[in-house]
Amino acid sequence: MNLKEKYADLIVRSGLNVQKDQIVVVRANVEMNEFVRLIVKSCFDVGAKDVIVRYSDDEINRMRYLSGNCMPYDYEALFHNETAEKGACYLSLVGEDPDGMKGVEPKLMANYRKALREMTQPYRDKLDYMHAAWCVASVPTMAWAKKVYPESEDALSDLWNAVLKISRVDEKDANENWNEHRASFDKRVHILNHLDIESVHYTNSLGTDLVVELPEGYVFAGGGSFLDNGNYYFPNIPTEEIFSAPKKTGVNGKLYSALPLAYNGAIVKDFWFEFKDGQVVDYDAKEGKEVLTSILETDEGSKYLGEIALVPYGSPISALDTLFYETLIDENASCHMALGIGFSECIKGGIDMDKKELFEKFDTKLKEIDEEYRQNLNIPKYILMIVAKITELSKEEQNQIGLCVFNSIWRN
C-alpha cells in the first residue's frame, strides 16, 4: 500500500471499525473523489454491505445559501434517520475552503444546522448513546492547502504530507501505530480518573483566568470510544486530546483564544468569553464577532461550556507550529474547550442514562432551565473550539492545571 491507501485503510478499520454487512455513509467534498474511492475499496475489503457516498461542493453550498434556499428538506432527515436505524456508520471527510462561506450570513448557516438537528433526532440519538460509530478525518483540497501554505509551490503535496504525519501514517502499519496510540491514551486516562479532581484552573499570558469545576462522578475519556456492542472506534483522526465535561454551572472567569477560529468559511480572530455560573455573559472579537453571536444564539445550551480537553505539550500537531484553519486539527495542537452539552461518556453511568438523567447530573439547577432547552440537548461536539495554546503557559501555570503531571505521563 502507498501512504494514502494506508490512510484510507486506517480510517475504515480503526476510525469507523466497519463491520461485515454494515452500511457505510461517506460525506465528502467533490474534490476528494479519488481518495473516496480508496475509502470505498477498503470498506468493501472488510465486508461492508454498501457504501453510500454523498458529495458536496463549496461553491454550490455558497450559492444555495445566498439564494435563500437554506433550510433542510424532509428527505434529508429521512435519509439520516433510516440509515441509522439500519445500523449504518458515518464518515465525514473535512477539508473545505476556509474562506468558502465569506459573505454568507452566519445566522443562515446556524438556522440550517439547528433545523436539521431537530429533524434528525433519531439519528443523533444513535450517535450520542453509542449505538453507531462515526469518524471525522481530513482530506486536503487545493483551496485549503493554499490557505495553509500560501507561499508554497506545491501546497497540496505539503498539506498531504502534514495530514499523513499528524495522522501517524508512515512506512509502518498505520493501524498498529494507532493501537500503540490507544495504549498511551488508556494509561493517561486511567491516571486522571483516579486523581479526584475538583476543579481545573486555566491561566495564560493573554489574560485567561478561568476556573472549571468538574461534576461528581466525572470521567476523562480520550482516544477512541466503545459502542454499546463492545466495538472500539476512533471518532477523530487525528486526535491527541483527553477530555471531560465540566459542571454545567461551575465555570467562572475569562477565557482568551490564542489562535484564530475557522468556522464554516469564516475566521474569528482575537476573541474572548467571560463566564459566570457556567454561562457566557460577555464576549468580543477583533474580527468575526457576528460568527460568535450566531453560535451563541443557536439555543440556550450553546452558552454553556460542554467540554474541556487536555492536549500534551509535545503533540505532533503542536510540533508543526502551523495554523491549519480546520478545527479537527487545530484543536489537537493545544488544550481547548467547546460549548454545548457534555458527553454522556464523561459521567459515570452516563451511557445508560436518559437525557433527563444526564441533564440532572450536569446541572443541579434543572428547575431554572426552560422546557425548550431540555428538549434540545444534542449540541454538536465542535460548535466552537477555543484554543488555550500551551506554549502560552509558564511552568508555574502548567502546574496549576496539572499539565506537568500530564506531560510526564505522555513522555513515559
PyMOL commands that set and color helices and strands:
alter all, ss='L'
color gray80, all
select helices_A, chain A and resi 3-16+30-45+58-67+74-85+106-119+121-128+142-148+155-166+174-192+289-296+300-303+316-320+327-333+344-346+350-352+355-362+366-368+371-374+390-392+395-400+403-411
alter helices_A, ss='H'
color red, helices_A
select strands_A, chain A and resi 23-29+50-56+89-94+134-138+199-203+209-213+221-222+225-226+232-233+236-237+242-244+251-256+261-263+266-276+279-287+305-310+335-339+386-388
alter strands_A, ss='S'
color yellow, strands_A
deselect
rebuild
show_as cartoon
